[in-house]
Amino acid sequence: MFETPFLDIPPLVAAGGTVRLPGSKSISNRVLLLAALADGTTTVHDLLDSDDTRVMLDALAALGCRIERTGNVLRIDGLDGKPQTPGASLFLGNAGTAMRPLTAALALLGGDFELRGVPRMHERPIGDLVDALVQLGCRIDYTGNPGYPPLHIHPVALDALQLEAPIRVRGDVSSQFLTALLLALPLAAAQRDIVIEVIGELISKPYIEITLNLLARFGIEVRRDGWQRFTIPAGSRYRSPGDIHVEADASSASYFIALGTIASGAGIRIEGVGAGSIQGDIRFVEAARQMGARVDSGPNWLEVSRGAWPLKAIDLDANHIPDAAMTLAVMALYADGPCLLRNIASWRVKETDRIDAMANELRKLGATVEDGPDFIRVHPLAAASWRAASIRTYDDHRVAMCFSLAAFNPARVPLRILEPQCVAKTFPDYFETLFSVAEAVEVPVICVDGPTASGKGTLALELAHRLGYHYLDSGSLYRVTGLAMRRAGLSADAAHEAQIATLARTLPLRFSEGKIVLAGEDVSDAIRTEAAGMDASRVSALPAVRDALMTLQKSFRRLPGLVADGRDMGTVVFPDAPLKVYLTANAAQRADRRHKQLISKGISTTIDGLRADLEARDLRDSSRSVAPLKPAPDARLLDNSLLSIEQSVDRVLDWWQEVQPFKSS
């Protein structure tokens, strides 16, 4: 997951490959609560690992629920409707799928509970659910603004509840209110039928279908009369189904269905969800087909590729796919006319006011947008009208994910996503998954070169961290190659040159948090020995190995970008890099830094000796016949003799900002 202040996405042109989606948020949190309320042990497979599921798991653990995790499998010992703690204070983040159902369940479980969340959660209405629970005799206080969390739930005995009359709840604000009652009321249905009546039109009906399907899996067969009346039979009791598998998230699938629809290339195969999904958002496929997508599907997969181009404009009542419909608003930019999404008033009470958010950010891209209480109309953008934009995400995961698709624009302008870590709510690895199947016009590279002990490695590593880019420590490559050669039983001579070159070209190498990792093993120390240095010198003399390592270095140029540290990066390996930094410092300062570094490792040395060695090395490097050490003609010179690491990083980031079309982050 990218935890940087912003993520720059270069222009993308094509996509192809297979993606495996995380588990559904809606199913995951329902299953967790049902397993906790049930009698018996439930083994949950393929649960979504995200912010929302973590707060639900933390809440269930606080109630005394025993939870064991083994890899991607959870074992949950149910409470059988009897919490093991008389009270708790629960923090539920911005997870509506935790706040609403837990409010109803805890109101019936008979304890003293406080429920709170992030500031945005305290702006999301819950009054209609609380009103319905108060009808029954539940005792719930607002501890902030009336109608909104945080809440204080007081204990009430089940036999004191008023269950004779139907329980009435509004259906036109959020389907989560009805879901919460459906999940909680079986706890009180031992002696009589319990009836729920929905006031007004029920929105987001497919989410209620998910709830009813899962209730049946846990032994509760709800009878329904249309979408207005639901009856929980007397004698209902939760029983664990034993094992249950969580479908992949159909809402998350929408981004990759859209990707296959708008991007040229081989198409996208989506695994984990298919035509038989119990999730309503699978009907996003119908909307994509209306816009021109080619879609094939099976029981657990979808294959999507571009069909009509430009996409066909649509006029759609999107009430049945409220979350996925946000993706359609970005797809509309690629259509042959204005697209209208109607009946989406629920967008205004989600993680943010999504109608306002989508309209604001689409306009930044250059689009003409009309919006109202329950609709948004988006006009397509001509190639010349697209603008590079910094997209504000409002701490809303779906805003971040759907706007990433704007990087496929025909104007080939980049896109900046602010606070990309918000995708952790449902799809922590979203951007990594996108980049694994997307192809860029050109992946940006920042090159950092300079003499020995100038601090280029430290600077480059921190730049990569701040930008969320890949990192290449080119200075370690000959040493790693020498280590791999030694372990393969080869020697650095002409007889083994081709074999060593093959090893070098395909080294399973990555640089992570300052460590050099080869095939999953940290070899940072192993390549710093005197023997490793001698092996590095020997393999560097083999022309085929040098060519192979050139290929390897270029392979590190992957989305979203690369910071390449080492000699010749900007002059030989990546001469087209948009930013090249030549870092230097006076010999005295470099000698002092190296002296402190060696002393900290227990290596005895002198500053004068180090300075003489550095000056001699500078002379050799700058006067060598092949690729002498010198700044690229277009490099920016940075003398960091008197600068801290932080100051040097900030200076380079300012330069990077200057070569981007974004005026501020």
Buried (B, 14 or more C-beta within 10 A) or exposed (E): BBEBEBBBBBBBBBBBBEBEBBBBBBBBBBBBBBBBBBBBBBBBEBBBBBBBBBBBBBBBEBBBBBBEEEEEEBBBBBBBBEBEEEBBEBBBBBBBBBBBBBBBBBBBBBBBBBBBBBEBBBBBBBBBBBBBBEBBBBBBEBEEEEEBBBBBBBBBEBEEBEBEEBBBBBBBBBBBBBBBBBBBBBBBBEEEEBBBBBEEEBBBBBBBBBBBEBBEBBBBEBEBEEBBEBBBBEEBBBBBBEEBEBBBBBBBBBBBBBBBBBBBBEBBBBBBBBBEBBBBBBBBBBBBBBBBBBBEBEEBBBBBBBBBEBBBBBEBEBBBBBBBBBBBBBBBBBBBBBBBBBBBBBBBBBBBBBBBBBBBBBBBBBBEBEBEEBBBBBBBBEEEBBBBBBBBBBBBBBBBBBBBBBBBBBBBBBBBBBBBBBBBBBBBBBBEBBBBBBBBEEBBBBBBBBBBBBBBBBBBBBBBBBBBBBBBBBBBBBBBBBBBBBEEEBEBEEEBBEBBBEBBBEBEBBBEEEEBBBEEEEBBEBBEEEEBBEBBEBBBEBEBBBEBBBEBBBEBBEBBBBBBBBBBBBBEBBBEBBBBBBBBBEBBBBBBBBBEEEEEEEEEBEEEEBBEBBBEBBEEBEEEEEEEBBBBEEBBEBBBEEBEEEEBBEBBBEBBEEEBEBEEE
